[in-house]
Amino acid sequence: MKQTSKYAIVFLAGAIFATAGSAYGAEAIKTISAKLRPDIKVSVNGKQLDASAISYNNTTYLPLRKAAEAVGGKIQLNGRDINIVTETQNKANSPSSSANNKEITNGNYLTLVEGAQKYGFNKNIIIYNPVEKTIAFDGTDIFIHIQEKYENSCDAFTDTITYVRKDIFLSVSQQLKQNKETDIQVIKNYYEGSDALIINGDTFITIVTGRNKYNLPNDFIYNSSLRTLGFKGLPELIINIDDRHTTNSTAFYYGVSNHVYVNESIFISIKNQLSE
């Protein structure tokens, strides 16, 4: 068989073993007869490796560089010596690592579990999206993005595990406390599968729910920049949308999806004015 590489890699029990000329000396270099095995498909984390395997003495071998890169490593050659540098080692030697460690050691950033414990809320409200690299906290309007490495005062970053700036956890705790004091009661399936919020005796529903329940035309004017809500043909109707519910709120943002909830009396008023 035509030799395509001096080195081979063996995957065994999760470890990598490499052989090179300097490890055994020149007397160990010899020609062998091995089988090319295109029938063997190797995947790393579900992604198929673009490399052909060979079989020798009941052991499967893969090209070293392809295999190392597939698990986040890099090959460093020094004469006949081979050094495989893993992603973890790269991070440990990277300039950002010292910044990460400093911020973590100083207590400026906490893990999700640490933050929930320190600020006294249930970790189950944490909605972690590893695909979008975002974190939301159910029952609050807090939504943050996770950086791949520490950046100056970023909301969150990953260093093997995810760390979040501690004042974020404080804000979560404060909002949850405020919601509890406000006594927000969620009514499931209030109308056609949509939920409603009962706050101090007032009912708040989303724009879609209000429009459907009171058979209103789709003439609502939502301005996300000014955070206002109006209605076509009723210029005097301009409603300010608060970040969260307060004593005088007519409309406010709520929940992980940041829906706008409006006092149901507004929809009744619009219905009456259109009927005149």
C-alpha positions as YAML, in Angstrom:
chain: A
units: angstrom
residues:
- id: 1
  name: MET
  ca: [0.00, 0.00, 0.00]
- id: 2
  name: LYS
  ca: [1.32, 3.47, -0.82]
- id: 3
  name: GLN
  ca: [2.41, 5.27, 2.35]
- id: 4
  name: THR
  ca: [0.62, 8.62, 2.70]
- id: 5
  name: SER
  ca: [1.83, 9.69, 6.16]
- id: 6
  name: LYS
  ca: [4.67, 8.90, 8.54]
- id: 7
  name: TYR
  ca: [2.39, 9.14, 11.55]
- id: 8
  name: ALA
  ca: [-0.86, 7.57, 12.61]
- id: 9
  name: ILE
  ca: [-3.31, 8.11, 15.42]
- id: 10
  name: VAL
  ca: [-5.11, 5.55, 17.55]
- id: 11
  name: PHE
  ca: [-8.38, 6.33, 19.35]
- id: 12
  name: LEU
  ca: [-8.64, 4.08, 22.42]
- id: 13
  name: ALA
  ca: [-10.80, 4.72, 25.50]
- id: 14
  name: GLY
  ca: [-10.96, 8.42, 24.66]
- id: 15
  name: ALA
  ca: [-7.17, 8.88, 24.55]
- id: 16
  name: ILE
  ca: [-4.86, 9.74, 21.66]
- id: 17
  name: PHE
  ca: [-1.65, 7.86, 21.11]
- id: 18
  name: ALA
  ca: [0.84, 9.10, 18.50]
- id: 19
  name: THR
  ca: [3.96, 7.42, 17.18]
- id: 20
  name: ALA
  ca: [6.90, 9.21, 15.62]
- id: 21
  name: GLY
  ca: [10.43, 8.42, 14.58]
- id: 22
  name: SER
  ca: [12.01, 10.07, 17.61]
- id: 23
  name: ALA
  ca: [9.97, 7.98, 20.02]
- id: 24
  name: TYR
  ca: [11.44, 4.65, 19.00]
- id: 25
  name: GLY
  ca: [14.61, 5.41, 17.10]
- id: 26
  name: ALA
  ca: [15.51, 4.69, 13.52]
- id: 27
  name: GLU
  ca: [15.54, 0.91, 14.08]
- id: 28
  name: ALA
  ca: [11.79, 0.99, 14.75]
- id: 29
  name: ILE
  ca: [10.91, 2.34, 11.29]
- id: 30
  name: LYS
  ca: [9.69, -0.47, 9.07]
- id: 31
  name: THR
  ca: [7.31, -1.16, 6.24]
- id: 32
  name: ILE
  ca: [3.97, -2.70, 7.17]
- id: 33
  name: SER
  ca: [1.00, -4.06, 5.27]
- id: 34
  name: ALA
  ca: [-2.30, -2.44, 6.28]
- id: 35
  name: LYS
  ca: [-5.82, -2.35, 4.89]
- id: 36
  name: LEU
  ca: [-7.53, 0.82, 3.67]
- id: 37
  name: ARG
  ca: [-11.01, 0.83, 5.29]
- id: 38
  name: PRO
  ca: [-13.40, 3.19, 3.45]
- id: 39
  name: ASP
  ca: [-16.26, 1.23, 5.06]
- id: 40
  name: ILE
  ca: [-15.35, 2.69, 8.47]
- id: 41
  name: LYS
  ca: [-16.97, 6.05, 9.08]
- id: 42
  name: VAL
  ca: [-15.63, 8.09, 12.00]
- id: 43
  name: SER
  ca: [-17.62, 11.00, 13.46]
- id: 44
  name: VAL
  ca: [-16.72, 13.59, 16.10]
- id: 45
  name: ASN
  ca: [-19.72, 15.04, 17.94]
- id: 46
  name: GLY
  ca: [-21.95, 13.80, 15.14]
- id: 47
  name: LYS
  ca: [-19.87, 15.34, 12.32]
- id: 48
  name: GLN
  ca: [-18.29, 12.82, 9.98]
- id: 49
  name: LEU
  ca: [-14.53, 13.06, 9.69]
- id: 50
  name: ASP
  ca: [-13.24, 13.66, 6.17]
- id: 51
  name: ALA
  ca: [-10.46, 11.08, 6.37]
- id: 52
  name: SER
  ca: [-9.90, 7.49, 5.35]
- id: 53
  name: ALA
  ca: [-9.09, 4.95, 8.06]
- id: 54
  name: ILE
  ca: [-6.64, 2.07, 7.84]
- id: 55
  name: SER
  ca: [-6.67, -1.18, 9.79]
- id: 56
  name: TYR
  ca: [-3.57, -2.88, 11.13]
- id: 57
  name: ASN
  ca: [-3.35, -5.68, 13.73]
- id: 58
  name: ASN
  ca: [-7.03, -5.23, 14.65]
- id: 59
  name: THR
  ca: [-6.49, -1.53, 15.39]
- id: 60
  name: THR
  ca: [-8.00, 1.35, 13.40]
- id: 61
  name: TYR
  ca: [-5.74, 4.31, 12.52]
- id: 62
  name: LEU
  ca: [-6.60, 7.81, 11.29]
- id: 63
  name: PRO
  ca: [-4.47, 10.64, 9.87]
- id: 64
  name: LEU
  ca: [-3.11, 12.51, 12.89]
- id: 65
  name: ARG
  ca: [-3.73, 16.06, 11.67]
- id: 66
  name: LYS
  ca: [-7.32, 15.38, 10.59]
- id: 67
  name: ALA
  ca: [-8.16, 13.67, 13.86]
- id: 68
  name: ALA
  ca: [-6.54, 16.34, 16.04]
- id: 69
  name: GLU
  ca: [-8.28, 19.21, 14.23]
- id: 70
  name: ALA
  ca: [-11.62, 17.42, 14.56]
- id: 71
  name: VAL
  ca: [-11.35, 17.54, 18.37]
- id: 72
  name: GLY
  ca: [-10.21, 21.16, 18.41]
- id: 73
  name: GLY
  ca: [-6.48, 20.49, 18.49]
- id: 74
  name: LYS
  ca: [-3.54, 21.63, 16.41]
- id: 75
  name: ILE
  ca: [-0.37, 19.84, 15.31]
- id: 76
  name: GLN
  ca: [3.03, 21.31, 16.16]
- id: 77
  name: LEU
  ca: [6.09, 19.71, 14.56]
- id: 78
  name: ASN
  ca: [9.64, 20.02, 15.86]
- id: 79
  name: GLY
  ca: [11.83, 17.87, 13.70]
- id: 80
  name: ARG
  ca: [10.44, 14.37, 14.29]
- id: 81
  name: ASP
  ca: [8.68, 15.34, 17.50]
- id: 82
  name: ILE
  ca: [4.95, 15.89, 17.41]
- id: 83
  name: ASN
  ca: [2.99, 17.99, 19.90]
- id: 84
  name: ILE
  ca: [-0.81, 18.03, 19.89]
- id: 85
  name: VAL
  ca: [-2.14, 21.29, 21.36]
- id: 86
  name: THR
  ca: [-5.77, 21.05, 22.45]
- id: 87
  name: GLU
  ca: [-8.31, 23.86, 22.56]
- id: 88
  name: THR
  ca: [-8.16, 23.81, 26.37]
- id: 89
  name: GLN
  ca: [-4.40, 24.35, 26.29]
- id: 90
  name: ASN
  ca: [-4.81, 27.13, 23.74]
- id: 91
  name: LYS
  ca: [-7.22, 28.90, 26.09]
- id: 92
  name: ALA
  ca: [-4.89, 28.48, 29.02]
- id: 93
  name: ASN
  ca: [-2.07, 30.14, 27.07]
- id: 94
  name: SER
  ca: [-4.25, 32.84, 25.47]
- id: 95
  name: PRO
  ca: [-4.06, 36.51, 26.55]
- id: 96
  name: SER
  ca: [-7.78, 36.48, 27.37]
- id: 97
  name: SER
  ca: [-7.40, 33.62, 29.83]
- id: 98
  name: SER
  ca: [-5.68, 35.77, 32.46]
- id: 99
  name: ALA
  ca: [-8.46, 38.34, 32.11]
- id: 100
  name: ASN
  ca: [-11.04, 35.58, 32.52]
- id: 101
  name: ASN
  ca: [-9.38, 34.24, 35.65]
- id: 102
  name: LYS
  ca: [-9.03, 37.72, 37.15]
- id: 103
  name: GLU
  ca: [-12.70, 38.55, 36.64]
- id: 104
  name: ILE
  ca: [-13.78, 35.16, 38.01]
- id: 105
  name: THR
  ca: [-11.39, 35.27, 40.97]
- id: 106
  name: ASN
  ca: [-12.49, 38.81, 41.87]
- id: 107
  name: GLY
  ca: [-16.08, 37.62, 41.99]
- id: 108
  name: ASN
  ca: [-17.24, 39.91, 39.18]
- id: 109
  name: TYR
  ca: [-18.66, 36.92, 37.31]
- id: 110
  name: LEU
  ca: [-20.49, 33.86, 38.62]
- id: 111
  name: THR
  ca: [-21.68, 30.62, 37.08]
- id: 112
  name: LEU
  ca: [-25.42, 30.24, 36.55]
- id: 113
  name: VAL
  ca: [-25.74, 27.93, 39.55]
- id: 114
  name: GLU
  ca: [-23.65, 30.22, 41.77]
- id: 115
  name: GLY
  ca: [-25.68, 33.26, 40.71]
- id: 116
  name: ALA
  ca: [-29.01, 31.59, 41.45]
- id: 117
  name: GLN
  ca: [-27.77, 30.45, 44.86]
- id: 118
  name: LYS
  ca: [-26.19, 33.76, 45.84]
- id: 119
  name: TYR
  ca: [-29.19, 35.88, 44.86]
- id: 120
  name: GLY
  ca: [-31.83, 33.47, 46.05]
- id: 121
  name: PHE
  ca: [-33.86, 32.46, 43.01]
- id: 122
  name: ASN
  ca: [-34.69, 29.10, 41.46]
- id: 123
  name: LYS
  ca: [-32.18, 28.07, 38.80]
- id: 124
  name: ASN
  ca: [-35.06, 26.55, 36.80]
- id: 125
  name: ILE
  ca: [-36.08, 30.03, 35.62]
- id: 126
  name: ILE
  ca: [-32.82, 30.23, 33.65]
- id: 127
  name: ILE
  ca: [-33.42, 29.64, 29.93]
- id: 128
  name: TYR
  ca: [-30.07, 28.81, 28.35]
- id: 129
  name: ASN
  ca: [-29.87, 28.57, 24.56]
- id: 130
  name: PRO
  ca: [-26.51, 27.05, 23.53]
- id: 131
  name: VAL
  ca: [-27.30, 27.39, 19.82]
- id: 132
  name: GLU
  ca: [-28.13, 31.10, 19.86]
- id: 133
  name: LYS
  ca: [-25.72, 31.64, 22.78]
- id: 134
  name: THR
  ca: [-28.26, 33.55, 24.82]
- id: 135
  name: ILE
  ca: [-29.66, 33.44, 28.34]
- id: 136
  name: ALA
  ca: [-33.10, 34.60, 29.47]
- id: 137
  name: PHE
  ca: [-34.69, 34.53, 32.90]
- id: 138
  name: ASP
  ca: [-38.34, 33.55, 33.05]
- id: 139
  name: GLY
  ca: [-40.52, 36.12, 34.80]
- id: 140
  name: THR
  ca: [-38.18, 39.00, 33.92]
- id: 141
  name: ASP
  ca: [-37.33, 41.06, 30.84]
- id: 142
  name: ILE
  ca: [-33.62, 40.28, 31.12]
- id: 143
  name: PHE
  ca: [-32.09, 38.76, 27.98]
- id: 144
  name: ILE
  ca: [-28.32, 38.55, 27.44]
- id: 145
  name: HIS
  ca: [-25.84, 37.27, 24.85]
- id: 146
  name: ILE
  ca: [-22.87, 35.03, 25.66]
- id: 147
  name: GLN
  ca: [-19.46, 36.02, 24.28]
- id: 148
  name: GLU
  ca: [-17.01, 33.31, 23.22]
- id: 149
  name: LYS
  ca: [-14.36, 34.89, 25.46]
- id: 150
  name: TYR
  ca: [-14.17, 37.64, 28.04]
- id: 151
  name: GLU
  ca: [-14.60, 41.16, 26.71]
- id: 152
  name: ASN
  ca: [-14.61, 44.33, 28.77]
- id: 153
  name: SER
  ca: [-17.65, 44.25, 31.08]
- id: 154
  name: CYS
  ca: [-19.56, 41.86, 28.80]
- id: 155
  name: ASP
  ca: [-22.80, 40.35, 30.15]
- id: 156
  name: ALA
  ca: [-21.56, 36.77, 29.90]
- id: 157
  name: PHE
  ca: [-18.71, 34.73, 28.44]
- id: 158
  name: THR
  ca: [-17.63, 31.10, 28.16]
- id: 159
  name: ASP
  ca: [-14.49, 29.74, 29.79]
- id: 160
  name: THR
  ca: [-15.16, 25.98, 29.70]
- id: 161
  name: ILE
  ca: [-18.43, 26.87, 31.46]
- id: 162
  name: THR
  ca: [-20.58, 29.99, 31.22]
- id: 163
  name: TYR
  ca: [-20.02, 32.96, 33.53]
- id: 164
  name: VAL
  ca: [-22.46, 35.85, 33.95]
- id: 165
  name: ARG
  ca: [-21.76, 39.30, 35.39]
- id: 166
  name: LYS
  ca: [-22.97, 39.30, 38.98]
- id: 167
  name: ASP
  ca: [-25.05, 42.49, 38.68]
- id: 168
  name: ILE
  ca: [-27.17, 40.65, 36.08]
- id: 169
  name: PHE
  ca: [-28.16, 38.17, 38.78]
- id: 170
  name: LEU
  ca: [-28.93, 41.07, 41.13]
- id: 171
  name: SER
  ca: [-31.27, 42.60, 38.53]
- id: 172
  name: VAL
  ca: [-32.99, 39.23, 38.06]
- id: 173
  name: SER
  ca: [-33.50, 38.93, 41.81]
- id: 174
  name: GLN
  ca: [-34.88, 42.47, 42.07]
- id: 175
  name: GLN
  ca: [-37.32, 41.99, 39.20]
- id: 176
  name: LEU
  ca: [-38.56, 38.71, 40.61]
- id: 177
  name: LYS
  ca: [-39.05, 40.36, 44.00]
- id: 178
  name: GLN
  ca: [-40.91, 43.26, 42.42]
- id: 179
  name: ASN
  ca: [-43.16, 40.87, 40.49]
- id: 180
  name: LYS
  ca: [-43.90, 38.98, 43.69]
- id: 181
  name: GLU
  ca: [-44.76, 42.18, 45.53]
- id: 182
  name: THR
  ca: [-46.91, 43.28, 42.60]
- id: 183
  name: ASP
  ca: [-48.69, 39.91, 42.79]
- id: 184
  name: ILE
  ca: [-48.81, 39.09, 39.09]
- id: 185
  name: GLN
  ca: [-51.17, 36.19, 38.55]
- id: 186
  name: VAL
  ca: [-50.91, 34.34, 35.24]
- id: 187
  name: ILE
  ca: [-54.21, 33.01, 33.89]
- id: 188
  name: LYS
  ca: [-53.54, 30.19, 31.43]
- id: 189
  name: ASN
  ca: [-55.73, 29.84, 28.31]
- id: 190
  name: TYR
  ca: [-57.60, 33.04, 29.10]
- id: 191
  name: TYR
  ca: [-58.85, 33.38, 25.52]
- id: 192
  name: GLU
  ca: [-58.33, 30.93, 22.66]
- id: 193
  name: GLY
  ca: [-55.21, 29.50, 24.24]
- id: 194
  name: SER
  ca: [-53.64, 32.86, 25.10]
- id: 195
  name: ASP
  ca: [-52.67, 33.78, 28.65]
- id: 196
  name: ALA
  ca: [-53.65, 36.84, 30.65]
- id: 197
  name: LEU
  ca: [-52.11, 38.62, 33.62]
- id: 198
  name: ILE
  ca: [-54.19, 39.68, 36.60]
- id: 199
  name: ILE
  ca: [-52.56, 42.51, 38.55]
- id: 200
  name: ASN
  ca: [-54.30, 44.23, 41.45]
- id: 201
  name: GLY
  ca: [-57.66, 43.29, 39.97]
- id: 202
  name: ASP
  ca: [-56.85, 44.52, 36.44]
- id: 203
  name: THR
  ca: [-56.59, 42.17, 33.47]
- id: 204
  name: PHE
  ca: [-53.74, 42.58, 30.97]
- id: 205
  name: ILE
  ca: [-53.67, 40.78, 27.62]
- id: 206
  name: THR
  ca: [-51.50, 40.87, 24.50]
- id: 207
  name: ILE
  ca: [-52.40, 42.98, 21.47]
- id: 208
  name: VAL
  ca: [-53.24, 39.87, 19.43]
- id: 209
  name: THR
  ca: [-55.50, 38.51, 22.16]
- id: 210
  name: GLY
  ca: [-57.31, 41.85, 22.53]
- id: 211
  name: ARG
  ca: [-57.76, 42.23, 18.80]
- id: 212
  name: ASN
  ca: [-59.21, 38.73, 18.43]
- id: 213
  name: LYS
  ca: [-61.41, 38.83, 21.52]
- id: 214
  name: TYR
  ca: [-63.04, 42.15, 20.63]
- id: 215
  name: ASN
  ca: [-63.01, 41.59, 16.86]
- id: 216
  name: LEU
  ca: [-60.96, 44.70, 16.16]
- id: 217
  name: PRO
  ca: [-59.25, 45.53, 12.84]
- id: 218
  name: ASN
  ca: [-55.49, 45.17, 12.63]
- id: 219
  name: ASP
  ca: [-54.99, 48.93, 12.90]
- id: 220
  name: PHE
  ca: [-52.76, 49.04, 15.94]
- id: 221
  name: ILE
  ca: [-49.68, 51.24, 15.54]
- id: 222
  name: TYR
  ca: [-46.72, 49.90, 17.50]
- id: 223
  name: ASN
  ca: [-43.61, 52.07, 17.71]
- id: 224
  name: SER
  ca: [-40.76, 50.00, 19.16]
- id: 225
  name: SER
  ca: [-38.37, 52.99, 19.23]
- id: 226
  name: LEU
  ca: [-40.69, 55.30, 21.17]
- id: 227
  name: ARG
  ca: [-42.29, 52.37, 22.97]
- id: 228
  name: THR
  ca: [-45.79, 53.55, 22.28]
- id: 229
  name: LEU
  ca: [-49.02, 51.97, 21.05]
- id: 230
  name: GLY
  ca: [-51.65, 53.78, 19.04]
- id: 231
  name: PHE
  ca: [-54.65, 52.97, 16.86]
- id: 232
  name: LYS
  ca: [-55.42, 54.19, 13.33]
- id: 233
  name: GLY
  ca: [-58.26, 56.68, 13.31]
- id: 234
  name: LEU
  ca: [-57.96, 57.41, 17.03]
- id: 235
  name: PRO
  ca: [-55.12, 59.99, 17.21]
- id: 236
  name: GLU
  ca: [-55.81, 60.78, 20.86]
- id: 237
  name: LEU
  ca: [-55.06, 57.19, 21.83]
- id: 238
  name: ILE
  ca: [-51.33, 57.04, 22.54]
- id: 239
  name: ILE
  ca: [-50.25, 54.53, 25.17]
- id: 240
  name: ASN
  ca: [-46.78, 54.43, 26.67]
- id: 241
  name: ILE
  ca: [-45.30, 50.97, 27.12]
- id: 242
  name: ASP
  ca: [-43.30, 50.53, 30.33]
- id: 243
  name: ASP
  ca: [-40.26, 48.26, 30.68]
- id: 244
  name: ARG
  ca: [-42.12, 46.40, 33.41]
- id: 245
  name: HIS
  ca: [-45.36, 46.79, 35.31]
- id: 246
  name: THR
  ca: [-45.67, 49.71, 37.69]
- id: 247
  name: THR
  ca: [-48.63, 51.03, 39.68]
- id: 248
  name: ASN
  ca: [-49.74, 53.31, 36.83]
- id: 249
  name: SER
  ca: [-48.96, 51.01, 33.89]
- id: 250
  name: THR
  ca: [-51.46, 50.77, 31.06]
- id: 251
  name: ALA
  ca: [-49.12, 48.62, 28.97]
- id: 252
  name: PHE
  ca: [-45.78, 46.96, 29.68]
- id: 253
  name: TYR
  ca: [-43.34, 44.34, 28.45]
- id: 254
  name: TYR
  ca: [-43.45, 40.97, 30.15]
- id: 255
  name: GLY
  ca: [-41.95, 37.50, 29.90]
- id: 256
  name: VAL
  ca: [-39.06, 35.88, 28.08]
- id: 257
  name: SER
  ca: [-40.55, 36.76, 24.69]
- id: 258
  name: ASN
  ca: [-41.00, 40.38, 25.82]
- id: 259
  name: HIS
  ca: [-44.64, 40.55, 24.69]
- id: 260
  name: VAL
  ca: [-46.57, 43.78, 25.19]
- id: 261
  name: TYR
  ca: [-49.43, 43.36, 27.67]
- id: 262
  name: VAL
  ca: [-52.20, 45.99, 27.61]
- id: 263
  name: ASN
  ca: [-54.96, 46.68, 30.09]
- id: 264
  name: GLU
  ca: [-58.06, 44.97, 28.69]
- id: 265
  name: SER
  ca: [-60.11, 48.11, 29.28]
- id: 266
  name: ILE
  ca: [-58.20, 49.75, 26.39]
- id: 267
  name: PHE
  ca: [-59.58, 47.22, 23.92]
- id: 268
  name: ILE
  ca: [-63.10, 47.72, 25.28]
- id: 269
  name: SER
  ca: [-62.69, 51.47, 24.86]
- id: 270
  name: ILE
  ca: [-61.52, 51.10, 21.25]
- id: 271
  name: LYS
  ca: [-64.46, 48.79, 20.51]
- id: 272
  name: ASN
  ca: [-66.92, 51.34, 21.91]
- id: 273
  name: GLN
  ca: [-65.38, 54.25, 20.00]
- id: 274
  name: LEU
  ca: [-65.47, 52.35, 16.70]
- id: 275
  name: SER
  ca: [-69.14, 51.51, 17.30]
- id: 276
  name: GLU
  ca: [-70.16, 55.16, 17.68]
...
